[in-house]
Amino acid sequence: MNLRINDELIHVPKSIKTITDLIQHLALSNPFIIVEHNSVILKNDEHAQTTINDGDKIELVQFVGGG
């Protein structure tokens, strides 16, 4: 399945069904991830139930601390 993630075309296995699956597949462990799925910003509790399909556009923004 092909997804456009942060404006880059990425191929992921068809076993990736939800946003939560995608985050785990990409090994993103930051608890502060903002997800936009097809121009809709998702709440954290929506990640597990939001299904993804071939051609979806996803933006992932991670916040980091520092000084």
PyMOL commands that set and color helices and strands:
alter all, ss='L'
color gray80, all
select helices_A, chain A and resi 19-25+44-46
alter helices_A, ss='H'
color red, helices_A
select strands_A, chain A and resi 2-5+8-11+33-37+40-42+57-62
alter strands_A, ss='S'
color yellow, strands_A
deselect
rebuild
show_as cartoon
